[in-house]
Amino acid sequence: MKKKTVHGILYFLAFLWCAITLLPLLITFISSFKNNNEIYLGLFRLPSVWRASNYANASETANALKAIGNSLFMAVATTITVTIIGMMASYVLSRKNLFFIKPLNIFFMIGVMVPVHCTLIPISNIASSLHAKDHYWFLLLVYTTFNLAQAIFLYTGFMNGIDRGLDEAAIIDGCGDIKLLTKVLMPICKPIIATEAIFVFIYGYSELIFSLTLISSDIKYTVSRAMLNFTGNHTIDLGAQFAFVIMAMIPTIIIYLLFHEKVEAGMLSGAVKG
């Protein structure tokens, strides 16, 4: 088979994959301007009338801007907390020779494998005992806890691949542990930090189960919780619901476009580090 033919097939498959990937987004966008009948009877058709009012209805029904703001706050706070604690813990696990390092590594590896939602009932009981329900600080603590094990696992693996000669040179120049971590190691770890930050951000932005259990005030609803406002006793306003989905997607798309190069570098870093 000729080389041009192979390239043509690969380009066609790439285009097909791109089309299949973008099709749900396109359908969601078009449906956000339709009414229920047009969605049910012609999902792939353009709307007869482009109803921008669906976006206003979404803001009114689910308090969309407030919910998106709440989710952004939780996602950013979780990402910052996980990054700071995870990098400090990974520095100790990777760079220090202490007797508890190996057991602690095993402990965090087990943490990656724990099914998150099997802890729902005990966490709800703890929140009730501490009178912490409907408080963001407790939800932030839960989000951080369940993202920290994976973050430490990834950060430690990446940091282990960094030449320790850099540490020795920095120490000779007078760097302590804090400067060594913040000035030398963290800049090198930017790809893996960006990769994990995207994972944590998406989790904090879109998580439903814990926010449904721990948050009860309408004004504190996150995006996933506010989405349930569209479900009524008899009907669902699908056009407004699709509009809300489009509005909620915008922050995640912007974040990914800003950091996608770092994410790709982090995902490929394991292929070039020995």
HELIX and SHEET records of a PDB file:
HELIX    1   1 LYS A    3  SER A   31  1                                  29    
HELIX    2   2 ASN A   36  LEU A   41  1                                   6    
HELIX    3   3 SER A   53  ALA A   62  1                                  10    
HELIX    4   4 ALA A   64  ARG A   95  1                                  32    
HELIX    5   5 ILE A  101  MET A  113  1                                  13    
HELIX    6   6 VAL A  116  THR A  119  5                                   4    
HELIX    7   7 LEU A  120  SER A  129  1                                  10    
HELIX    8   8 TYR A  136  ASN A  160  1                                  25    
HELIX    9   9 GLY A  165  ILE A  172  1                                   8    
HELIX   10  10 ASP A  177  LYS A  179  1                                   3    
HELIX   11  11 LEU A  180  LEU A  185  3                                   6    
HELIX   12  12 MET A  186  ILE A  188  1                                   3    
HELIX   13  13 LYS A  190  SER A  206  1                                  17    
HELIX   14  14 ILE A  209  LEU A  214  1                                   6    
HELIX   15  15 ASP A  218  LYS A  220  5                                   3    
HELIX   16  16 VAL A  223  MET A  227  1                                   5    
HELIX   17  17 LEU A  228  PHE A  230  5                                   3    
HELIX   18  18 LEU A  238  VAL A  272  1                                  35    
END                                                                             
